Amino acid sequence: MTPMNRRAFARAMLAAGLTVAGVRTHAENAPAALRIGYQKSSTLITLLKTRGTLEQALAPLGLRVSWHEFASGLPLTEALNVGAVDFSADVADTVPVFAQAAHARFVYVAQEAPSPKAQAIVVKQDSALRTLADLKGKRIAVTKAAGSHYLLLAALARVKLAPADAAIHYLTPADGRAAFERGSVDAWITWDPYVASVDRNPDVRILADGNGLASYQRYYLAASSFAAARPDVLQILFDQLSQAGTWLRDHQQEAANTLAPIWGLDAETIVRANARRSYLVRAVVAQNFGEQQKIADMFLAAGLLPARVETGRALRWNFAAKRADPVGA
C-alpha cells in the first residue's frame, strides 16, 4: 500500500469509527464479535442492521455485532484485508478484482444476481451527449474501482474509445453528485440509490445504463481468517441475507419506508432504486463468475492494474465442505 493509500485508508477507518490501534485492541480483547463493513448501497445489510434480525440469529452463539460504514467498496475491502472488519457487505464486482490484485486475504461468500439497470451514466436533459460516442473529450465523474468505473470503461470500449479520450474525474458519490449539479462535469456515472436520487429530476436523463455493457453483480466477502474460524457464522450470514432479499422483494413499500430515514431519501425514490436491484443472494459458483475476468482484463488494458489478475484463483466459500476453494477449481 502506498503512503497516499495508507493516508486515504486511515481517513476511511476514522470515518467508519475505527483506528488501527482500536482495531488491534478490539481484535485481541473481543474475539466473540462480528465486525461488519458496509456502504450506503448495502441494502440487505442495512435492513438486517435496522430490523435487528442478524443479532437475533447470532445471539445463541454469544456473538455480538458491530457495524462500520464506508464511503465506497475499495476502502471497505482494504479494511477487510488489514483486519479492521471481518465481513464485507455487498461490493460491486470490480472491487474484489482490485483487492485480489493487492493480494488481499479474502473469500467470496455470496453474490447477488445481476442488476445492470442499477447503475447508469447520468447527464443533464439539455446536454449535447446523445450517444456513447459523444463521451469523447467530455468531463466524467466516477468513483474509482466502483462498478460504475467498469461501466465507464465498457461504454468507452463499445464505441472504440480509450479512457484517455475522456477527462475522467475520480470522485466519491457525494462529490460526484455535487460536481454534476454545479456543472463541473458533463456526466456522472454512479449506482443506486444515487441514480434514483437524481433521475426523477426533469433536468436530468440517463444516457445509458448497464444493459448490454456491465451486468453489475455485487459480492459479499469475508476475511480469510474469519471464514476459516467461523464457518457457522458464514452460514448464518448467508441465510439471513437470502431471507432479507426475499423479504424485500415481497415487502417493497415497507422496506422503502424503513430505509428512507436512513438514506435521507423519500420512499418513492427508494422503491424505484430497489426495483432495479435483484437482491437474489446465491452462492458463488464458476458458471456465474465469468465477467470477473473480463473486468480484470479491461482494467489491466486501461493501465489501472499492475499485472494480470487470474480471477479464477480467488477463493470462494464452499458451504457444503465448509472450506474455501478456488473459484475455478
MIFIRO-910427 format. One record per residue (C-alpha): residue in three letters; chain; x, y, z. Coordinates in steps of 0.25 Angstrom, whole numbers, m for minus. Example, Ala and Ser with C-alpha at 12.3 -4.5 7.8 and 13.67 -1.06 7.14 Angstrom:
<atoms>
<res=ALA chain=A x=49 y=m18 z=31>
<res=SER chain=A x=55 y=m4 z=29>
</atoms>
This chain:
<atoms>
<res=MET chain=A x=0 y=0 z=0>
<res=THR chain=A x=6 y=13 z=m4>
<res=PRO chain=A x=7 y=25 z=6>
<res=MET chain=A x=m4 y=32 z=m1>
<res=ASN chain=A x=m13 y=20 z=0>
<res=ARG chain=A x=m9 y=18 z=15>
<res=ARG chain=A x=m14 y=32 z=18>
<res=ALA chain=A x=m27 y=30 z=10>
<res=PHE chain=A x=m29 y=17 z=17>
<res=ALA chain=A x=m26 y=23 z=31>
<res=ARG chain=A x=m37 y=34 z=27>
<res=ALA chain=A x=m47 y=23 z=23>
<res=MET chain=A x=m45 y=16 z=36>
<res=LEU chain=A x=m47 y=28 z=44>
<res=ALA chain=A x=m60 y=31 z=36>
<res=ALA chain=A x=m64 y=17 z=40>
<res=GLY chain=A x=m61 y=19 z=54>
<res=LEU chain=A x=m49 y=11 z=54>
<res=THR chain=A x=m34 y=13 z=57>
<res=VAL chain=A x=m22 y=4 z=55>
<res=ALA chain=A x=m20 y=3 z=70>
<res=GLY chain=A x=m35 y=2 z=73>
<res=VAL chain=A x=m36 y=m9 z=63>
<res=ARG chain=A x=m24 y=m17 z=69>
<res=THR chain=A x=m29 y=m16 z=83>
<res=HIS chain=A x=m43 y=m20 z=78>
<res=ALA chain=A x=m38 y=m32 z=71>
<res=GLU chain=A x=m29 y=m36 z=83>
<res=ASN chain=A x=m39 y=m34 z=94>
<res=ALA chain=A x=m53 y=m37 z=88>
<res=PRO chain=A x=m51 y=m50 z=79>
<res=ALA chain=A x=m66 y=m53 z=80>
<res=ALA chain=A x=m70 y=m41 z=71>
<res=LEU chain=A x=m74 y=m40 z=57>
<res=ARG chain=A x=m70 y=m26 z=51>
<res=ILE chain=A x=m77 y=m23 z=38>
<res=GLY chain=A x=m73 y=m13 z=28>
<res=TYR chain=A x=m84 y=m7 z=19>
<res=GLN chain=A x=m87 y=5 z=10>
<res=LYS chain=A x=m99 y=13 z=7>
<res=SER chain=A x=m104 y=4 z=m4>
<res=SER chain=A x=m103 y=m9 z=4>
<res=THR chain=A x=m118 y=m10 z=5>
<res=LEU chain=A x=m119 y=m24 z=11>
<res=ILE chain=A x=m109 y=m22 z=22>
<res=THR chain=A x=m115 y=m9 z=25>
<res=LEU chain=A x=m129 y=m16 z=27>
<res=LEU chain=A x=m122 y=m27 z=35>
<res=LYS chain=A x=m116 y=m16 z=44>
<res=THR chain=A x=m129 y=m7 z=45>
<res=ARG chain=A x=m138 y=m19 z=48>
<res=GLY chain=A x=m128 y=m26 z=57>
<res=THR chain=A x=m131 y=m39 z=51>
<res=LEU chain=A x=m116 y=m43 z=49>
<res=GLU chain=A x=m113 y=m40 z=64>
<res=GLN chain=A x=m125 y=m49 z=68>
<res=ALA chain=A x=m119 y=m60 z=59>
<res=LEU chain=A x=m105 y=m59 z=65>
<res=ALA chain=A x=m110 y=m58 z=80>
<res=PRO chain=A x=m109 y=m73 z=82>
<res=LEU chain=A x=m95 y=m73 z=78>
<res=GLY chain=A x=m92 y=m61 z=88>
<res=LEU chain=A x=m86 y=m53 z=77>
<res=ARG chain=A x=m89 y=m38 z=77>
<res=VAL chain=A x=m89 y=m29 z=64>
<res=SER chain=A x=m82 y=m16 z=61>
<res=TRP chain=A x=m85 y=m8 z=49>
<res=HIS chain=A x=m75 y=1 z=41>
<res=GLU chain=A x=m80 y=9 z=29>
<res=PHE chain=A x=m70 y=13 z=18>
<res=ALA chain=A x=m72 y=23 z=6>
<res=SER chain=A x=m69 y=12 z=m5>
<res=GLY chain=A x=m65 y=m2 z=m7>
<res=LEU chain=A x=m50 y=0 z=m9>
<res=PRO chain=A x=m47 y=5 z=5>
<res=LEU chain=A x=m56 y=m6 z=11>
<res=THR chain=A x=m48 y=m17 z=5>
<res=GLU chain=A x=m35 y=m10 z=10>
<res=ALA chain=A x=m41 y=m11 z=24>
<res=LEU chain=A x=m45 y=m25 z=22>
<res=ASN chain=A x=m30 y=m28 z=17>
<res=VAL chain=A x=m24 y=m22 z=29>
<res=GLY chain=A x=m33 y=m28 z=39>
<res=ALA chain=A x=m42 y=m15 z=42>
<res=VAL chain=A x=m54 y=m23 z=39>
<res=ASP chain=A x=m58 y=m38 z=38>
<res=PHE chain=A x=m69 y=m37 z=27>
<res=SER chain=A x=m71 y=m28 z=16>
<res=ALA chain=A x=m86 y=m25 z=11>
<res=ASP chain=A x=m88 y=m25 z=m4>
<res=VAL chain=A x=m78 y=m18 z=m12>
<res=ALA chain=A x=m78 y=m16 z=m27>
<res=ASP chain=A x=m72 y=m27 z=m36>
<res=THR chain=A x=m60 y=m18 z=m39>
<res=VAL chain=A x=m56 y=m17 z=m24>
<res=PRO chain=A x=m51 y=m31 z=m21>
<res=VAL chain=A x=m43 y=m31 z=m34>
<res=PHE chain=A x=m35 y=m19 z=m29>
<res=ALA chain=A x=m34 y=m26 z=m15>
<res=GLN chain=A x=m28 y=m38 z=m22>
<res=ALA chain=A x=m18 y=m30 z=m29>
<res=ALA chain=A x=m14 y=m25 z=m16>
<res=HIS chain=A x=m12 y=m39 z=m11>
<res=ALA chain=A x=m23 y=m37 z=0>
<res=ARG chain=A x=m27 y=m49 z=8>
<res=PHE chain=A x=m42 y=m51 z=6>
<res=VAL chain=A x=m52 y=m61 z=2>
<res=TYR chain=A x=m64 y=m59 z=m7>
<res=VAL chain=A x=m76 y=m63 z=1>
<res=ALA chain=A x=m88 y=m60 z=m7>
<res=GLN chain=A x=m93 y=m51 z=m19>
<res=GLU chain=A x=m105 y=m44 z=m23>
<res=ALA chain=A x=m111 y=m48 z=m37>
<res=PRO chain=A x=m108 y=m37 z=m48>
<res=SER chain=A x=m115 y=m23 z=m47>
<res=PRO chain=A x=m110 y=m16 z=m59>
<res=LYS chain=A x=m120 y=m5 z=m58>
<res=ALA chain=A x=m116 y=m1 z=m44>
<res=GLN chain=A x=m104 y=7 z=m50>
<res=ALA chain=A x=m104 y=18 z=m60>
<res=ILE chain=A x=m98 y=29 z=m68>
<res=VAL chain=A x=m105 y=42 z=m64>
<res=VAL chain=A x=m106 y=55 z=m72>
<res=LYS chain=A x=m113 y=68 z=m72>
<res=GLN chain=A x=m126 y=68 z=m80>
<res=ASP chain=A x=m121 y=79 z=m89>
<res=SER chain=A x=m107 y=72 z=m91>
<res=ALA chain=A x=m101 y=70 z=m104>
<res=LEU chain=A x=m98 y=56 z=m100>
<res=ARG chain=A x=m107 y=47 z=m108>
<res=THR chain=A x=m99 y=35 z=m111>
<res=LEU chain=A x=m87 y=27 z=m104>
<res=ALA chain=A x=m78 y=33 z=m115>
<res=ASP chain=A x=m81 y=47 z=m110>
<res=LEU chain=A x=m74 y=44 z=m97>
<res=LYS chain=A x=m61 y=47 z=m105>
<res=GLY chain=A x=m54 y=59 z=m99>
<res=LYS chain=A x=m65 y=61 z=m88>
<res=ARG chain=A x=m62 y=62 z=m73>
<res=ILE chain=A x=m67 y=50 z=m66>
<res=ALA chain=A x=m69 y=48 z=m51>
<res=VAL chain=A x=m68 y=33 z=m46>
<res=THR chain=A x=m63 y=26 z=m33>
<res=LYS chain=A x=m50 y=19 z=m35>
<res=ALA chain=A x=m51 y=4 z=m36>
<res=ALA chain=A x=m66 y=4 z=m33>
<res=GLY chain=A x=m75 y=m4 z=m42>
<res=SER chain=A x=m79 y=9 z=m49>
<res=HIS chain=A x=m64 y=10 z=m53>
<res=TYR chain=A x=m65 y=m3 z=m61>
<res=LEU chain=A x=m78 y=3 z=m67>
<res=LEU chain=A x=m70 y=15 z=m72>
<res=LEU chain=A x=m59 y=6 z=m78>
<res=ALA chain=A x=m69 y=m3 z=m84>
<res=ALA chain=A x=m77 y=9 z=m90>
<res=LEU chain=A x=m64 y=15 z=m96>
<res=ALA chain=A x=m59 y=2 z=m102>
<res=ARG chain=A x=m73 y=m1 z=m108>
<res=VAL chain=A x=m70 y=12 z=m117>
<res=LYS chain=A x=m55 y=9 z=m118>
<res=LEU chain=A x=m51 y=20 z=m109>
<res=ALA chain=A x=m40 y=19 z=m99>
<res=PRO chain=A x=m40 y=25 z=m85>
<res=ALA chain=A x=m30 y=35 z=m89>
<res=ASP chain=A x=m41 y=40 z=m99>
<res=ALA chain=A x=m49 y=46 z=m88>
<res=ALA chain=A x=m46 y=55 z=m76>
<res=ILE chain=A x=m49 y=45 z=m64>
<res=HIS chain=A x=m50 y=51 z=m50>
<res=TYR chain=A x=m49 y=41 z=m39>
<res=LEU chain=A x=m59 y=45 z=m28>
<res=THR chain=A x=m67 y=39 z=m17>
<res=PRO chain=A x=m82 y=38 z=m20>
<res=ALA chain=A x=m85 y=51 z=m11>
<res=ASP chain=A x=m74 y=59 z=m18>
<res=GLY chain=A x=m78 y=53 z=m32>
<res=ARG chain=A x=m93 y=58 z=m30>
<res=ALA chain=A x=m88 y=72 z=m25>
<res=ALA chain=A x=m79 y=73 z=m38>
<res=PHE chain=A x=m90 y=69 z=m47>
<res=GLU chain=A x=m101 y=78 z=m41>
<res=ARG chain=A x=m92 y=90 z=m42>
<res=GLY chain=A x=m88 y=87 z=m56>
<res=SER chain=A x=m73 y=84 z=m53>
<res=VAL chain=A x=m74 y=71 z=m61>
<res=ASP chain=A x=m83 y=67 z=m73>
<res=ALA chain=A x=m87 y=53 z=m68>
<res=TRP chain=A x=m87 y=45 z=m55>
<res=ILE chain=A x=m86 y=30 z=m55>
<res=THR chain=A x=m92 y=24 z=m42>
<res=TRP chain=A x=m101 y=14 z=m36>
<res=ASP chain=A x=m114 y=13 z=m28>
<res=PRO chain=A x=m119 y=19 z=m19>
<res=TYR chain=A x=m111 y=31 z=m25>
<res=VAL chain=A x=m116 y=29 z=m39>
<res=ALA chain=A x=m130 y=29 z=m33>
<res=SER chain=A x=m128 y=41 z=m25>
<res=VAL chain=A x=m126 y=49 z=m38>
<res=ASP chain=A x=m133 y=42 z=m49>
<res=ARG chain=A x=m147 y=47 z=m45>
<res=ASN chain=A x=m142 y=62 z=m48>
<res=PRO chain=A x=m147 y=67 z=m61>
<res=ASP chain=A x=m134 y=73 z=m63>
<res=VAL chain=A x=m127 y=60 z=m63>
<res=ARG chain=A x=m127 y=48 z=m72>
<res=ILE chain=A x=m120 y=35 z=m73>
<res=LEU chain=A x=m111 y=34 z=m85>
<res=ALA chain=A x=m109 y=18 z=m83>
<res=ASP chain=A x=m110 y=8 z=m72>
<res=GLY chain=A x=m102 y=m5 z=m71>
<res=ASN chain=A x=m111 y=m13 z=m80>
<res=GLY chain=A x=m102 y=m20 z=m90>
<res=LEU chain=A x=m90 y=m13 z=m84>
<res=ALA chain=A x=m88 y=m17 z=m70>
<res=SER chain=A x=m96 y=m27 z=m62>
<res=TYR chain=A x=m93 y=m22 z=m48>
<res=GLN chain=A x=m93 y=m33 z=m39>
<res=ARG chain=A x=m90 y=m30 z=m24>
<res=TYR chain=A x=m81 y=m39 z=m15>
<res=TYR chain=A x=m81 y=m42 z=0>
<res=LEU chain=A x=m67 y=m44 z=5>
<res=ALA chain=A x=m61 y=m50 z=18>
<res=ALA chain=A x=m47 y=m49 z=23>
<res=SER chain=A x=m40 y=m62 z=20>
<res=SER chain=A x=m36 y=m64 z=35>
<res=PHE chain=A x=m50 y=m61 z=40>
<res=ALA chain=A x=m56 y=m70 z=29>
<res=ALA chain=A x=m47 y=m82 z=34>
<res=ALA chain=A x=m50 y=m79 z=49>
<res=ARG chain=A x=m65 y=m77 z=48>
<res=PRO chain=A x=m72 y=m85 z=37>
<res=ASP chain=A x=m84 y=m85 z=46>
<res=VAL chain=A x=m85 y=m70 z=45>
<res=LEU chain=A x=m84 y=m70 z=30>
<res=GLN chain=A x=m95 y=m80 z=28>
<res=ILE chain=A x=m104 y=m71 z=37>
<res=LEU chain=A x=m100 y=m58 z=29>
<res=PHE chain=A x=m103 y=m65 z=16>
<res=ASP chain=A x=m117 y=m70 z=21>
<res=GLN chain=A x=m120 y=m56 z=27>
<res=LEU chain=A x=m116 y=m49 z=14>
<res=SER chain=A x=m124 y=m58 z=6>
<res=GLN chain=A x=m136 y=m57 z=15>
<res=ALA chain=A x=m135 y=m42 z=15>
<res=GLY chain=A x=m135 y=m42 z=0>
<res=THR chain=A x=m147 y=m50 z=m1>
<res=TRP chain=A x=m154 y=m41 z=10>
<res=LEU chain=A x=m150 y=m28 z=2>
<res=ARG chain=A x=m156 y=m33 z=m11>
<res=ASP chain=A x=m169 y=m37 z=m4>
<res=HIS chain=A x=m170 y=m24 z=4>
<res=GLN chain=A x=m164 y=m13 z=m5>
<res=GLN chain=A x=m172 y=m2 z=1>
<res=GLU chain=A x=m169 y=m6 z=15>
<res=ALA chain=A x=m154 y=m7 z=12>
<res=ALA chain=A x=m154 y=6 z=6>
<res=ASN chain=A x=m161 y=13 z=18>
<res=THR chain=A x=m150 y=6 z=27>
<res=LEU chain=A x=m139 y=11 z=18>
<res=ALA chain=A x=m144 y=25 z=15>
<res=PRO chain=A x=m139 y=32 z=28>
<res=ILE chain=A x=m126 y=24 z=28>
<res=TRP chain=A x=m123 y=28 z=14>
<res=GLY chain=A x=m129 y=42 z=14>
<res=LEU chain=A x=m138 y=39 z=2>
<res=ASP chain=A x=m153 y=38 z=0>
<res=ALA chain=A x=m159 y=25 z=0>
<res=GLU chain=A x=m163 y=26 z=m15>
<res=THR chain=A x=m149 y=28 z=m19>
<res=ILE chain=A x=m144 y=16 z=m11>
<res=VAL chain=A x=m155 y=7 z=m17>
<res=ARG chain=A x=m150 y=11 z=m31>
<res=ALA chain=A x=m136 y=8 z=m27>
<res=ASN chain=A x=m139 y=m5 z=m21>
<res=ALA chain=A x=m147 y=m9 z=m33>
<res=ARG chain=A x=m134 y=m9 z=m41>
<res=ARG chain=A x=m127 y=m18 z=m32>
<res=SER chain=A x=m129 y=m33 z=m32>
<res=TYR chain=A x=m126 y=m36 z=m17>
<res=LEU chain=A x=m125 y=m50 z=m21>
<res=VAL chain=A x=m114 y=m55 z=m12>
<res=ARG chain=A x=m107 y=m68 z=m16>
<res=ALA chain=A x=m94 y=m76 z=m14>
<res=VAL chain=A x=m82 y=m73 z=m23>
<res=VAL chain=A x=m80 y=m83 z=m34>
<res=ALA chain=A x=m71 y=m83 z=m46>
<res=GLN chain=A x=m83 y=m83 z=m56>
<res=ASN chain=A x=m87 y=m69 z=m52>
<res=PHE chain=A x=m73 y=m63 z=m49>
<res=GLY chain=A x=m68 y=m61 z=m64>
<res=GLU chain=A x=m70 y=m46 z=m64>
<res=GLN chain=A x=m59 y=m44 z=m53>
<res=GLN chain=A x=m48 y=m48 z=m63>
<res=LYS chain=A x=m54 y=m38 z=m73>
<res=ILE chain=A x=m54 y=m27 z=m63>
<res=ALA chain=A x=m39 y=m30 z=m58>
<res=ASP chain=A x=m34 y=m30 z=m73>
<res=MET chain=A x=m41 y=m17 z=m76>
<res=PHE chain=A x=m35 y=m10 z=m64>
<res=LEU chain=A x=m22 y=m16 z=m68>
<res=ALA chain=A x=m23 y=m11 z=m82>
<res=ALA chain=A x=m26 y=3 z=m76>
<res=GLY chain=A x=m13 y=3 z=m68>
<res=LEU chain=A x=m21 y=2 z=m55>
<res=LEU chain=A x=m16 y=m11 z=m50>
<res=PRO chain=A x=m1 y=m14 z=m48>
<res=ALA chain=A x=m2 y=m28 z=m54>
<res=ARG chain=A x=m12 y=m38 z=m60>
<res=VAL chain=A x=m21 y=m44 z=m49>
<res=GLU chain=A x=m26 y=m58 z=m51>
<res=THR chain=A x=m39 y=m57 z=m44>
<res=GLY chain=A x=m42 y=m72 z=m44>
<res=ARG chain=A x=m31 y=m73 z=m34>
<res=ALA chain=A x=m39 y=m65 z=m24>
<res=LEU chain=A x=m45 y=m73 z=m13>
<res=ARG chain=A x=m60 y=m75 z=m11>
<res=TRP chain=A x=m67 y=m81 z=1>
<res=ASN chain=A x=m71 y=m96 z=m1>
<res=PHE chain=A x=m83 y=m97 z=9>
<res=ALA chain=A x=m85 y=m112 z=7>
<res=ALA chain=A x=m70 y=m115 z=11>
<res=LYS chain=A x=m69 y=m103 z=20>
<res=ARG chain=A x=m56 y=m98 z=14>
<res=ALA chain=A x=m50 y=m88 z=4>
<res=ASP chain=A x=m48 y=m94 z=m10>
<res=PRO chain=A x=m42 y=m87 z=m23>
<res=VAL chain=A x=m54 y=m82 z=m31>
<res=GLY chain=A x=m48 y=m88 z=m44>
<res=ALA chain=A x=m46 y=m102 z=m37>
</atoms>
